[in-house]
Amino acid sequence: MLCKLAWGNVRRAGRDYLVYLLTLTLGVTVLYAFNTISMQVDIAGIDEKGLAQVMGSMLGNLTYFLAGVMAFLMVYANNFIMKRRKKEFGLYQVLGMGRGRVATIMALETVIVSVVAFVAGIVLGVGLSQLMTFFTASLFKTQIANFHFFFSVHAFNLTLACMLVMFVLTLLLNLLAVRRTKLIELMGAERRNESIKTRNPWIAIAIFAVGVVLVGVAYYRLLRDGFPVTATDSKLQEAMNQFGITTAMVTVGTFALFWGLSGMLVKLLQSLRGVYWRGLNMFTVRQLAAKVNTVCFSMGVIAMILFLAITSVTCGMSIANVMNENLERYTPADMSQTYIYYTPDDLDRYKEYADPSEADRMVPADATVDLYSAWHGELADPDNDTESIYGKSADNSVETGKKVNIADVAGEHVQIDSYLNYPLGGSDPSVTPGEMCKTMGEKLPKELEGSNADTTGLSVTPASQYNKLRQMMGKEPVSIGRDQYLLTCDLGGELVDMYTKYMAGGHALTLGGHTLKPATDKSDEDTAAIANSAMGSNPGTVVVADELLSQLNLQPYSSSLLVNYKQGMDTTEADESIKYTALDNLLVDGKEPGSWGLFITRSEMYVQAAQMNGLISYLAIYIGFVLVVACAAILSIQQLSNVADGSRSYRVLAQIGCDDRQIHHSVMAQQAVFFLFPLAVGLAHSFVALKVIIDLVSTFGHMSIGGTVGLTCAIFLASYGGYFLVTYLMSTGIVRAAIATRYSE
């Protein structure tokens, strides 16, 4: 009997359960689909070891947080249902039904709705996960060779566990609400409206103006100062403090905007008499003013959450796209190995963390070392192997069946030596970005503001090595005379533009007392990478003639060995072979002039970039979608509650002769304001933040908000708009029911 009654209640109150059902279904769909990532990776043909486990673990841990958000939404949505049905539950008790049976009916209704939502969500999630496999393959740039239908038991169990927690939490709160609410409150709930506190419109306008000023100043500060990620260690704390002030200003300003919105709306529309007195606009404005007063805090929260969702999606995915687009330029060789030389300024700091026995042999470098010969073992001293320059092959017979030396795989190779632009024993650079900008009368690029670029200056490289690198990359050599220079940079954006403008202007450089003129009018970007790197390895290098460099006696800074494998050699086999080659400490006459830096192959770089792109994209979409749905659901439930509370007002409007079209137009206008204002504020915050992020990312390449990002944002906005449409349709249903009561009385 109780089951039949519960099923009938769900069918009859289906409109009330629609938002609850929709939100729960979407939650189940997303939780299941995103937690099938490990199976998607396998089917997409991504054979990188550990990737599926890493992504599965990260998304699984994130699921618990997002499940908490969904649980909050379920409780929030359920409160609306309880509010709508209090009179019904009170009537059950008046007819003699005990609270225990009422609670049982509620529990059964919750079970029915939860089961329907779970089944629908799993069905949709299974379908979505199949489609996402193709999206995963496109992210990781692979081809699906053997697609087949799959079902993840792990994702199903995880989603079911989250659903059970949500169900139990919702059920307990429902039972608690019935137990604590008196019968007279249940029977009179329909007549009890939320108390409305009116505000002085002039005070509200003043607060609104303060909010506008705070947000505007915060925008200006953020555009001027940017994010503190580029600050040096000495200025980091100050930059963080200033950023904290900016964040506080935009947060307080956002809440002030919504707090004063009601007074501003009333005064603004009252001044437009032709608009204010037309149709039901006066009623609509008064309703808006009253409702905004009660939900201004939640609207501010929603605006900030939408800002975070939009920014995280556009920023995260665009940065990943920029990295992928520039990957070929950042990886000039099949393999690169970097060696960093000790300088007098850095040596004391290095020795603090070194073993005492090793610190004694660490000395400032006065010359570069031939890394290929050292790795190949050609510089080894047979009488004293432990005190010589050498590299050795690891005993990897178990893995490959043979020992491997770099000469076994290396074809073309080049070493790029970088020197600081001051002599040995010096510390005052002669070529710095700051001096270059001062010469041109330009401002220092934002990418270098707060950095130590003027302390270290640009590095110097010999022309012969630079031209050999160009030759290895299939480019023609560049002629650089003894009195000429060339500027190179692989980071793109404003830095390359600055170097190009400096050379195109014919500005000279002074290096070691020698005045040099530009060899060309354009900075090289395409062949400027001096090592395999994810985000670029050359912020600025001066290329000069070898004969000039030999006279300058400059301080060595680093050397990078770039190797292309032998022609026709299988890349996978070469990678597997060379990774077992172990390098000991490089010693010169028993002294250590530096330490080994990054070793990475082109294949590893592409895999790492694909992994990062995939992780960032999935996290951005996962978090962004749940946050957008959360905001839309909260707004939807708020508006449905407001319409339910104001149902008698709409009934009165109908009684005095207002037609249904006017009433529905008033409902839509009110809900459009509540949905669009937080979205507009969130978009405004996002545009300013993205302007700063785009300027920052332009250091590494031109950021594009398009493609996958545009499609993802369109899906999010469609979901947000879908909630608005559902809310409006449900609201008109509530209004029609209220108006119909007039004719039955």
WOJO-V993245 format. One record per backbone hydrogen bond with DSSP energy under -0.5 kcal/mol. CO is the residue of the C=O (numbers start at 0). NH is the residue of the N-H. Records with the same first field share a line. If there is no record, write none. Layout:
CO = NH  NH
This chain:
0 = 4
1 = 5
2 = 6
3 = 7
4 = 8
5 = 9
6 = 10
7 = 11
8 = 12
10 = 13
12 = 16
13 = 17
14 = 17
16 = 20
17 = 21
18 = 22
19 = 23
20 = 24
21 = 25
22 = 26
23 = 27
24 = 28
25 = 29
26 = 30
27 = 31
28 = 32
29 = 33
30 = 34
32 = 35
33 = 36
35 = 38  39
36 = 40
37 = 41
38 = 42
39 = 43
40 = 45
41 = 44
44 = 46
47 = 50  51
49 = 53
50 = 54
51 = 55
52 = 56
53 = 57
54 = 58
55 = 59
56 = 60
57 = 61
58 = 62
59 = 63
60 = 63  64
61 = 65
62 = 66
63 = 67
64 = 68
65 = 69
66 = 70
67 = 71
68 = 72
69 = 73
70 = 74
71 = 75
72 = 76
73 = 77
74 = 78
75 = 79
76 = 80
77 = 81
78 = 82
79 = 83
80 = 84
81 = 85
82 = 85
84 = 88
85 = 89
86 = 90
87 = 91
88 = 92
89 = 93
90 = 94
91 = 96
92 = 95
97 = 101
98 = 102
99 = 103
100 = 104
101 = 105
102 = 106
103 = 107
104 = 108
105 = 109
106 = 110
107 = 111
108 = 112
109 = 113
110 = 114
111 = 115
112 = 116
113 = 117
114 = 118
115 = 119
116 = 120
117 = 121
118 = 122
119 = 123
120 = 124
121 = 125
122 = 126
123 = 127
124 = 128
125 = 129
126 = 130
127 = 131
128 = 132
129 = 133
130 = 133  134
131 = 135
132 = 136
133 = 137
134 = 138
135 = 139
136 = 141
137 = 140
142 = 144
150 = 152
151 = 155
152 = 156
153 = 157
154 = 158
155 = 159
156 = 160
157 = 161
158 = 162
159 = 163
160 = 164
161 = 165
162 = 166
163 = 167
164 = 168
165 = 169
166 = 170
167 = 171
168 = 172
169 = 173
170 = 174
171 = 175
172 = 176
173 = 177
174 = 178
175 = 179
176 = 180
181 = 185
182 = 186
183 = 187
185 = 188
187 = 190  191
188 = 191
190 = 192
194 = 196
195 = 197
199 = 203
200 = 204
201 = 205
202 = 206
203 = 207
204 = 208
205 = 209
206 = 210
207 = 211
208 = 212
209 = 213
210 = 214
211 = 215
212 = 216
213 = 217
214 = 218
215 = 219
216 = 220
217 = 221
218 = 222
219 = 223
220 = 224
221 = 225
226 = 229
227 = 230
231 = 234  235
232 = 236
234 = 238
235 = 239
236 = 240
237 = 241
238 = 242
239 = 243
240 = 244
241 = 245
242 = 246
243 = 247
244 = 248
245 = 249
246 = 250
247 = 251
248 = 252
249 = 253
250 = 254
251 = 255
252 = 256
253 = 257
254 = 258
255 = 259
259 = 263
260 = 264
261 = 265
262 = 266
263 = 267
264 = 268
265 = 269
266 = 270
267 = 271
268 = 275
270 = 272
271 = 274  275
272 = 276
274 = 277
277 = 280
279 = 283
280 = 284
281 = 285
282 = 286
283 = 287
284 = 288
285 = 289
286 = 290
287 = 291
288 = 292
289 = 293
290 = 293  294
291 = 295
294 = 298
295 = 299
296 = 300
297 = 301
298 = 302
299 = 303
300 = 304
301 = 305
302 = 306
303 = 307
304 = 308
305 = 309
306 = 310
307 = 311
308 = 312
309 = 313
310 = 314
311 = 315
312 = 316
313 = 317
314 = 318
315 = 319
316 = 320
317 = 321
318 = 322
319 = 323
320 = 324
321 = 325
323 = 326
325 = 329
326 = 330
327 = 330
329 = 532
333 = 601
334 = 562
335 = 599
336 = 560
337 = 596
338 = 340  558
339 = 594
341 = 364
342 = 345  346
343 = 347
345 = 349
346 = 350
347 = 351
348 = 352
349 = 352  353
350 = 353
354 = 357  358
355 = 359
357 = 360
358 = 361
360 = 591
368 = 370
369 = 373
370 = 374
371 = 375
372 = 376  377  378
373 = 390
376 = 379
378 = 388
379 = 381
380 = 383
383 = 386
384 = 387
386 = 589
387 = 389  586
391 = 581
393 = 395
395 = 399  400
396 = 400
404 = 407
405 = 408  409
408 = 565
411 = 410  563
413 = 561
414 = 416
415 = 559
417 = 556  557
418 = 459
419 = 421
420 = 429
421 = 554
422 = 425
426 = 428
429 = 431
430 = 457
431 = 435
432 = 436
433 = 437
434 = 438
435 = 439
436 = 440  441
444 = 447  448
445 = 448
447 = 450
449 = 231
451 = 454  455
452 = 456
455 = 420
457 = 420
458 = 541
459 = 418
460 = 543
461 = 465
462 = 466
463 = 467
464 = 468
465 = 469
466 = 470
467 = 471
468 = 472
469 = 474
470 = 473
477 = 479
480 = 483  544
482 = 516
484 = 518
485 = 542
486 = 523
487 = 540
491 = 494  495
492 = 496
493 = 497
494 = 498
495 = 499
496 = 500
497 = 501
498 = 502
499 = 503
500 = 504
501 = 506
502 = 505
508 = 510  515
510 = 513
513 = 510  515
515 = 508
516 = 484
523 = 488
524 = 527
537 = 489  490
539 = 458
540 = 487  542
541 = 460  543
542 = 485
543 = 462
544 = 548
545 = 549
546 = 550
547 = 550  551
548 = 551  552
552 = 423
553 = 555
554 = 419
556 = 340
557 = 417
558 = 338
559 = 415  561
560 = 336
561 = 413
562 = 333  334
563 = 410
565 = 568
569 = 573
570 = 574
571 = 575
572 = 576
573 = 577
574 = 578
576 = 579
577 = 580
579 = 393  581
581 = 391  583
584 = 586
586 = 588
587 = 590
590 = 587  592
591 = 362
592 = 341
594 = 339
597 = 337
599 = 335
600 = 604
601 = 605
602 = 606
603 = 607
604 = 608
605 = 609
606 = 610
607 = 611
608 = 612
609 = 613
610 = 614
611 = 615
612 = 616
613 = 617
614 = 618
615 = 619
616 = 620
617 = 621
618 = 622
619 = 623
620 = 624
621 = 625
622 = 626
623 = 627
624 = 628
625 = 629
626 = 630
627 = 631
628 = 632
629 = 633
630 = 634
631 = 635
632 = 636
633 = 637
634 = 638
635 = 639
636 = 640
637 = 641
638 = 642
639 = 643
640 = 644
641 = 645
643 = 646
645 = 648  649
646 = 650
647 = 651
648 = 652
649 = 653
650 = 654
651 = 655
652 = 657
653 = 656
658 = 662
659 = 663
660 = 664
661 = 665
662 = 666
663 = 667
664 = 668
665 = 669
666 = 670
667 = 671
668 = 672
669 = 673
670 = 674
671 = 675
672 = 676
673 = 677
674 = 678
675 = 679
676 = 680
677 = 681
678 = 682
679 = 683
680 = 684
681 = 685
682 = 686
683 = 687
684 = 688
685 = 689
686 = 690
687 = 691
688 = 692
689 = 693
690 = 694
691 = 695
692 = 696
693 = 697
695 = 698
696 = 699  700
700 = 702
703 = 705
705 = 708
706 = 710
707 = 711
708 = 712
709 = 713
710 = 714
711 = 715
712 = 716
713 = 717
714 = 718
715 = 719
716 = 720
717 = 721
718 = 722
719 = 723
720 = 724
721 = 725
722 = 726
723 = 727
724 = 728
725 = 729
726 = 730
727 = 731
728 = 732
729 = 733
730 = 734
731 = 735
732 = 736
733 = 737
734 = 738
735 = 739
736 = 740
737 = 741
738 = 741  742
739 = 742  743
740 = 744
